[in-house]
Amino acid sequence: MFIKHKYYATYISLFILCSFYSHAQDSVYTKKIIATLCSKQFAGRGYVKNGLDISAKYITSELKKFKAQPLFYTGYYQWFDFNVNTFPSKMEARINGKVLKPGIDFIVSPESAGLKGKFSVEKKDSITYLAQNSPLPLAIILNKKLTFSVATHTANYCAVELLDKGNSYPEIKTMEVNIENKLLNKYICKNICAFVNGKDEKNDTVIMLTAHYDHLGMMGNKTYFPGANDNASGVSMLLNLVKHYSQHPPKYKTVFVFFAGEEAGLLGSKYFTEHPVFELSKIKFLINLDLLGTGDEGITVVNATEFKPQFERLKNINAEKNYLPLVKPRGKAQNSDHYWFTEKGVPSFFIYTMGGIKAYHDVYDVPKTLPLTKYKAVFNILIDFINGI
């Protein structure tokens, strides 16, 4: 039946819109969280200038705001430590006398030792140069994409990656570096753990939602890696879920864990599974969230082939509500914090978005270029899936 009345048509449109976004996700709050976590003050959420600790305090303040309860009698933190190689000060390089910009023209391999000096270099192959007469080996490697990381040890060499823009470096004759590193032994950090009680407080079943809050930190005392998509987007989603469930009590007790040490080798989640606060067998399902800032091409679900009934239900929800263009299955993978839980027999998904910007582990992963294309849709499908467990 065709209805001409404009006010009735407006009412119907609003009803449909409200039905589609029936679970309130605050986009202003989302953007605020991402912008804050990626700001210069947070120093890339790493190990230089207390970036990781500043981030933990901020996330904890948000949990308190929504009255999420600490998982431990002592508070929200599960402490652990590991070694990490850092670059807290000098980060300078020149090719044939030309000054290079850290993060833009070059990065260092994360395990690199510090080195200072000017050296002649010899070409070994199409992408590799080696320095001559250096006190420790210095390698120069051309790469089409600069991808930084975190190392838990210091090597006995220094490796510098240069961005290869085609004919950028037709002939490298000299390399001058002034790079300072510092290995932090037993760097103390923490997982941030909170929960919201379920409607039936006598039921000890647990739903667990996780995301890592650490990123790559700094490379030198000026260049930092903001990590908007990886993983300020996942942290913001987790905080939005905390906010939602604090206002709409979930069916089961829901535990929220923000892991540290993910970029250093899934260290925070490994520690949690080896020092569990409760029996891991009580976890009915775990969803780990990372890289949620795009979504033009839908989402990928790691462990879809391991937990087929749950994946089919997720696909059915999407087919019914038309949230996302694709819910893509992927097999088991050791690529984020879900992994150690899966190894302990916990049913787990790792969900990330596809498409959009390609910035990853570089200085270009910033809030202003993060489209958040399907952020609300991912929030809605998560709520539907969790409510149906």
C-alpha positions in Angstrom: 0.0 0.0 0.0 1.4 3.3 -1.1 1.0 6.1 1.6 1.4 9.7 0.4 1.2 11.4 3.8 4.6 12.9 4.3 4.6 12.9 8.1 3.6 9.2 8.2 6.4 8.4 5.7 8.8 10.3 7.9 7.7 8.3 10.9 8.2 5.0 9.0 11.7 6.1 7.9 12.6 7.0 11.5 11.2 3.7 12.8 13.3 1.7 10.3 16.4 3.7 11.1 15.9 3.2 14.8 15.3 -0.5 14.3 18.5 -0.8 12.3 20.5 1.0 15.0 18.6 -0.4 17.9 21.7 -0.6 20.0 23.0 2.8 20.9 26.6 3.3 19.8 28.0 6.8 20.4 30.0 8.0 17.4 31.1 11.2 19.2 32.4 9.1 22.1 34.1 6.7 19.6 36.0 9.5 17.8 37.0 11.1 21.1 38.5 7.8 22.4 40.4 7.2 19.2 41.7 10.8 19.0 42.8 10.7 22.6 44.6 7.3 22.4 46.4 8.5 19.2 47.4 11.9 20.6 51.1 12.9 21.0 50.7 12.7 24.8 50.1 9.0 24.6 53.4 8.5 22.6 52.2 5.7 20.5 51.0 3.6 23.5 54.5 2.1 23.9 57.5 2.0 26.1 59.0 5.5 25.6 57.8 8.5 27.6 55.4 6.2 29.6 53.0 5.9 26.7 51.7 2.5 27.7 51.1 3.6 31.3 49.4 6.8 30.3 47.1 4.8 28.1 46.3 2.3 30.9 45.3 5.1 33.3 43.0 6.7 30.7 41.2 3.4 29.9 40.8 2.7 33.6 39.2 6.1 34.1 36.7 5.3 31.4 35.9 2.0 33.0 35.3 3.7 36.3 33.0 6.2 34.5 30.7 3.4 33.4 31.0 1.7 36.8 32.5 -1.5 35.3 33.8 -3.5 38.3 37.5 -4.4 38.6 38.2 -8.1 38.1 40.7 -8.3 41.0 40.4 -7.4 44.7 43.4 -5.1 44.2 41.9 -3.3 41.2 41.7 -3.5 37.4 45.3 -4.5 36.7 47.0 -7.8 36.1 50.8 -7.1 36.2 53.4 -8.9 34.2 56.8 -8.0 32.7 59.0 -8.6 29.6 62.1 -7.3 27.9 61.6 -4.7 25.2 64.1 -3.0 22.8 63.4 0.7 22.6 64.7 3.8 20.8 64.2 6.7 23.2 66.5 9.4 21.9 68.6 9.8 18.8 67.2 8.6 15.5 69.1 10.2 12.6 70.1 8.9 9.2 71.7 10.3 6.0 72.2 8.8 2.6 74.9 10.4 0.5 74.7 13.4 2.9 70.9 13.8 2.5 68.9 13.9 5.7 66.2 11.3 6.0 63.0 11.7 7.9 62.3 8.9 10.5 59.1 7.1 9.9 58.7 8.6 6.5 61.9 7.9 4.7 63.2 5.2 6.9 62.7 2.9 9.9 65.0 0.7 11.9 64.4 -3.0 12.4 63.0 -3.2 16.0 65.7 -5.5 17.3 68.5 -3.2 16.1 71.4 -2.1 18.3 72.4 1.5 18.5 75.1 2.8 16.1 76.8 6.1 15.3 79.1 6.9 12.4 79.5 7.6 8.7 80.2 4.5 6.6 80.8 3.7 2.9 78.5 1.0 1.7 78.6 -1.8 -0.8 75.6 -3.0 -2.9 75.0 -6.7 -2.3 71.8 -7.2 -4.4 68.9 -5.2 -5.8 67.6 -4.2 -2.4 70.5 -4.7 0.1 73.5 -2.6 1.0 76.1 -3.4 3.6 78.3 -0.9 5.4 82.1 -1.1 5.3 84.3 -0.7 8.4 81.4 -0.5 10.8 82.0 -1.5 14.4 79.0 -3.8 14.1 77.1 -4.9 11.0 75.0 -2.3 9.4 72.5 -3.4 6.7 70.5 -1.0 4.5 67.4 -2.6 2.9 65.0 -1.0 0.3 61.4 -1.7 0.9 58.1 -0.6 -0.8 56.4 -0.2 2.5 57.8 0.7 5.9 56.3 -1.5 8.6 57.6 -1.0 12.2 57.3 -3.5 15.0 58.4 -4.3 18.6 61.3 -6.6 19.6 62.0 -8.2 23.0 65.7 -8.4 22.5 68.6 -6.4 21.1 70.6 -7.9 18.1 74.3 -7.5 17.5 73.6 -5.5 14.3 71.7 -2.4 13.1 69.3 -2.7 10.1 67.8 0.4 8.4 64.9 0.1 6.0 64.6 2.8 3.4 61.3 3.5 1.6 61.9 2.5 -2.1 59.9 4.9 -4.3 61.3 3.5 -7.5 64.4 5.4 -8.4 64.8 7.1 -5.1 68.3 5.7 -4.5 70.0 5.0 -7.8 73.4 4.8 -6.1 74.1 4.7 -2.4 77.7 5.5 -1.6 77.6 6.5 2.1 75.3 6.0 5.1 75.5 8.1 8.2 73.5 7.1 11.3 73.1 8.2 14.9 70.7 5.7 16.4 70.4 5.1 20.2 68.7 2.1 21.6 67.9 0.9 25.1 66.9 -2.6 26.2 64.4 -2.4 29.0 64.8 -5.5 31.2 61.6 -6.7 32.8 59.5 -3.8 31.7 56.4 -3.8 34.0 53.1 -3.4 32.3 49.5 -4.6 32.9 46.4 -6.1 31.4 43.3 -4.1 32.3 40.5 -6.3 33.4 36.9 -5.4 34.3 33.5 -7.0 34.3 29.7 -6.3 34.2 27.5 -8.7 36.1 24.9 -10.7 34.2 21.2 -10.6 35.0 21.5 -14.0 36.8 24.4 -13.4 39.3 24.3 -17.0 40.4 25.2 -18.2 37.0 29.0 -18.4 36.7 29.1 -18.5 32.9 31.4 -15.9 31.4 31.4 -14.0 28.1 34.8 -12.5 27.4 35.4 -9.5 25.1 39.0 -8.4 24.5 41.2 -5.9 22.6 44.9 -4.9 22.9 45.6 -1.3 23.9 49.4 -1.3 23.3 50.9 -0.2 20.0 54.4 0.5 18.7 55.4 3.5 20.7 58.2 5.7 19.5 61.2 5.5 17.2 63.4 8.2 18.5 62.2 11.1 20.7 60.0 12.7 18.1 58.5 10.1 15.8 55.6 8.1 17.2 53.1 5.6 15.7 49.5 6.7 16.5 47.8 3.3 15.9 44.3 4.6 15.1 43.1 1.4 13.4 45.6 -0.8 15.3 44.1 -0.8 17.8 42.6 2.4 19.1 39.5 1.3 17.1 39.3 -2.0 19.0 39.7 -0.3 22.3 37.0 2.2 21.5 34.7 -0.6 20.5 35.3 -2.4 23.7 34.6 0.7 25.7 31.4 1.2 23.8 30.4 -2.3 24.7 31.2 -1.6 28.3 29.0 1.5 28.1 26.2 -0.5 26.5 26.2 -3.3 29.0 26.5 -1.0 32.0 23.1 0.4 30.9 21.7 -2.9 29.6 22.8 -5.8 31.8 23.9 -8.8 29.8 22.6 -12.3 30.1 25.9 -13.6 31.5 28.7 -12.1 33.4 30.8 -10.2 30.8 34.5 -9.8 31.3 36.4 -7.0 29.4 40.1 -7.3 29.0 42.4 -4.8 27.4 45.7 -6.6 26.8 49.2 -5.2 26.8 52.1 -6.7 25.0 50.2 -7.8 21.9 52.6 -6.2 19.5 55.5 -7.7 21.3 54.2 -11.3 20.7 50.8 -11.7 22.3 52.5 -11.6 25.7 49.6 -10.1 27.7 47.1 -12.7 26.6 49.6 -15.5 27.1 50.2 -14.4 30.6 46.4 -14.2 31.3 45.9 -17.8 30.1 48.8 -19.0 32.2 47.6 -17.1 35.3 43.8 -17.2 34.9 41.7 -15.3 37.4 38.9 -17.8 37.0 38.6 -21.2 35.3 38.9 -20.7 31.6 36.3 -23.5 31.1 33.7 -21.0 32.4 34.1 -18.9 29.3 31.2 -19.7 27.0 32.6 -17.6 24.2 35.4 -15.0 23.6 35.5 -12.3 21.0 38.8 -10.5 20.3 38.6 -7.2 18.4 41.3 -5.5 16.4 41.5 -3.2 13.3 37.8 -2.1 13.4 38.2 1.2 11.7 37.2 0.3 8.1 34.7 -2.3 6.8 34.1 -1.3 3.2 34.6 -5.0 2.4 33.1 -6.4 5.5 34.7 -8.4 8.3 37.0 -11.4 8.6 36.3 -13.9 11.4 39.4 -15.9 12.5 38.5 -19.4 13.9 35.3 -19.5 11.7 36.3 -23.0 10.6 37.0 -24.1 14.2 33.6 -23.0 15.6 31.3 -23.6 12.6 27.9 -23.4 14.4 28.7 -20.0 16.0 30.0 -18.7 12.7 26.8 -19.8 10.9 24.8 -18.0 13.5 26.9 -14.8 12.9 26.4 -15.1 9.2 22.6 -15.6 9.6 22.4 -12.5 11.8 24.2 -10.5 9.1 22.0 -11.9 6.3 18.8 -11.0 8.3 19.9 -7.5 9.3 22.1 -6.7 6.3 24.8 -5.1 8.5 27.9 -5.9 6.5 28.7 -6.6 2.8 30.6 -9.8 3.8 31.3 -12.0 6.8 34.4 -13.8 5.6 35.6 -17.0 7.3 39.2 -17.7 8.1 40.8 -20.6 9.8 42.9 -20.8 13.0 45.7 -18.2 13.1 48.2 -17.0 15.7 47.7 -13.3 14.8 46.1 -11.8 17.9 45.1 -12.3 21.5 42.4 -14.9 20.9 45.1 -17.5 20.0 46.2 -18.5 23.5 42.6 -18.9 24.6 41.8 -21.1 21.6 44.9 -23.3 22.5 43.3 -23.7 26.0 40.1 -24.9 24.5 38.1 -21.7 24.8 35.7 -21.0 21.9 36.9 -17.8 20.4 36.6 -15.5 17.4 39.0 -12.8 16.3 37.1 -10.2 14.2 38.7 -7.4 12.1 37.4 -5.2 9.3 38.5 -5.3 5.7 38.9 -2.7 3.0 39.5 1.1 3.2 42.9 2.6 4.2 46.0 0.5 4.0 48.0 2.2 6.8 49.4 -0.4 9.1 52.3 -0.3 11.6 53.3 3.1 10.2 53.1 6.8 11.0 50.0 7.2 8.7 47.6 5.2 10.8 46.0 8.3 12.2 42.4 9.2 13.3 41.7 11.7 10.5 42.1 9.1 7.8 40.2 6.4 9.6 36.8 6.1 7.9 34.9 4.0 10.5 32.8 2.9 7.5 31.1 0.0 9.2 31.9 0.7 12.8 28.2 0.9 13.9 27.3 -2.1 11.9 30.0 -4.1 13.6 28.8 -2.9 17.0 25.3 -4.0 16.2 26.2 -7.4 14.9 28.3 -8.0 18.0 25.5 -7.1 20.3 23.1 -9.4 18.4 25.5 -12.2 18.4 26.4 -11.9 22.1 22.7 -11.5 23.1 21.9 -14.8 21.3 24.6 -16.8 23.1 
